């Protein structure tokens, strides 16, 4: 956006195509002074309420610079409980901060873009603890500073931006839109596949899985190392199974709506069972958890866990697109179906505070030789 000062009015004009379509917004002279103050104070402090994880950090605040604009992130504030929010501060006269908010949404896996963020601590246990590490964040900042590349043609820049925007839309909608927003995460992957191809003569869909080539290329040298190759191959197999599950979910709920076909209901059911088993659930419990005749309800029940599959897969490939492979920050339970629930969980939503106590069975003491 940019500001155009006229003799008797202040015009706020968008330089972004998505906003420019809405035209210009003019303020009369009586609002001229106040609008100017608004521009200066627009980003003095923004509170981001974290929904699905708890942020842990060795520092209470961290300052950084992005595009020559200084920012200060605070992880402790009187406006939120420690670990359940971030205060993003900036005292410059810059009007538009959506770029850095988008990148922070990618880094943390939480919505930093929402201008109306509100306290909702019902599900902070789902992703577990997200450990903020300065070294990882600084490396991330160094990479994103010049993105998208000036050398990119216009079509590639748009695909690049769309990959991150689709991802951020999936994060914004969270559990509330599950399983529909799985489609947003997979649209991000589809964009990546076409970026990786690098030409305009074809279009690859999610089902083509062309984006997997990016992972193959990024992990190639690790698979050639005897110290890592077995672990890397197992990880690659795990991710490809997740991708297949996401493809089935997208086709069932977001794309082709294939659940009216019995064979597709069975295919989705089988993929969900495989997902449960590879995440350490036993076969008997898995068989009870997913039935073809009620698969819609089973998916809704597992929304928090399936959301994490979409989130982590999309984040993984977006980081790889940036060239970052060894320092991708994940929360402690991003790769688990269960969350990190404490014995006493406190939550707040719409001003209502709740407390849940979970009884944890203590294991029997091991008897010594004397009984």
SULLIN-V853084 format. One record per pair of residues at least 12 apart in sequence whose C-alpha atoms are under 7 Angstrom apart, sorted by sequence separation. I is the first residue (numbers start at 0). GAP is how many residues later the second one is. If there is no record, write none. Layout:
I,GAP / I,GAP
This chain:
0,12 / 1,12 / 11,12 / 12,12 / 60,12 / 61,12 / 73,12 / 74,12 / 100,12 / 343,12 / 344,12 / 0,13 / 1,13 / 10,13 / 11,13 / 60,13 / 72,13 / 73,13 / 272,13 / 343,13 / 0,14 / 10,14 / 11,14 / 59,14 / 60,14 / 72,14 / 73,14 / 169,14 / 189,14 / 342,14 / 343,14 / 0,15 / 10,15 / 59,15 / 72,15 / 97,15 / 168,15 / 169,15 / 189,15 / 195,15 / 342,15 / 9,16 / 10,16 / 59,16 / 71,16 / 72,16 / 189,16 / 192,16 / 342,16 / 8,17 / 9,17 / 70,17 / 71,17 / 166,17 / 188,17 / 192,17 / 272,17 / 342,17 / 8,18 / 9,18 / 70,18 / 71,18 / 165,18 / 166,18 / 192,18 / 195,18 / 8,19 / 70,19 / 165,19 / 191,19 / 7,20 / 8,20 / 69,20 / 185,20 / 247,20 / 7,21 / 165,21 / 166,21 / 189,21 / 268,21 / 9,22 / 165,22 / 188,22 / 268,22 / 311,22 / 8,23 / 268,23 / 163,24 / 162,25 / 162,26 / 244,26 / 265,26 / 268,26 / 307,26 / 55,27 / 264,27 / 54,28 / 162,28 / 53,29 / 54,29 / 162,29 / 53,30 / 158,32 / 304,32 / 304,33 / 49,34 / 48,35 / 49,35 / 48,36 / 158,36 / 47,37 / 48,37 / 47,38 / 46,39 / 47,39 / 155,39 / 46,40 / 206,40 / 45,41 / 46,41 / 205,41 / 44,42 / 45,42 / 44,43 / 45,43 / 44,44 / 43,45 / 44,45 / 42,46 / 43,46 / 42,47 / 43,47 / 42,48 / 39,52 / 39,53 / 41,53 / 38,54 / 38,56 / 278,57 / 278,58 / 49,60 / 110,60 / 109,61 / 110,61 / 104,63 / 47,64 / 245,64 / 182,67 / 241,67 / 48,68 / 181,68 / 47,69 / 48,69 / 50,69 / 48,70 / 50,70 / 53,70 / 51,71 / 52,71 / 182,71 / 50,72 / 51,72 / 52,72 / 50,73 / 51,73 / 52,73 / 55,73 / 179,73 / 51,74 / 52,74 / 53,74 / 54,74 / 55,74 / 56,74 / 178,74 / 179,74 / 51,75 / 52,75 / 53,75 / 54,75 / 55,75 / 56,75 / 52,76 / 53,76 / 54,76 / 55,76 / 56,76 / 52,77 / 54,77 / 66,78 / 65,79 / 0,95 / 217,107 / 178,124 / 177,125 / 184,125 / 188,125 / 184,126 / 187,126 / 174,128 / 181,128 / 174,129 / 184,129 / 174,132 / 166,147 / 125,178 / 142,179 / 135,191 / 129,200 / 130,200 / 129,201 / 128,202 / 129,202 / 127,203 / 128,203 / 126,204 / 127,204 / 126,205 / 127,205 / 126,206 / 126,207 / 105,209 / 127,211 / 125,212 / 126,212 / 127,212 / 125,213 / 124,214 / 125,214 / 124,215 / 124,216 / 121,225 / 120,226 / 121,226 / 120,227 / 121,227 / 119,228 / 120,228 / 118,229 / 119,229 / 118,230
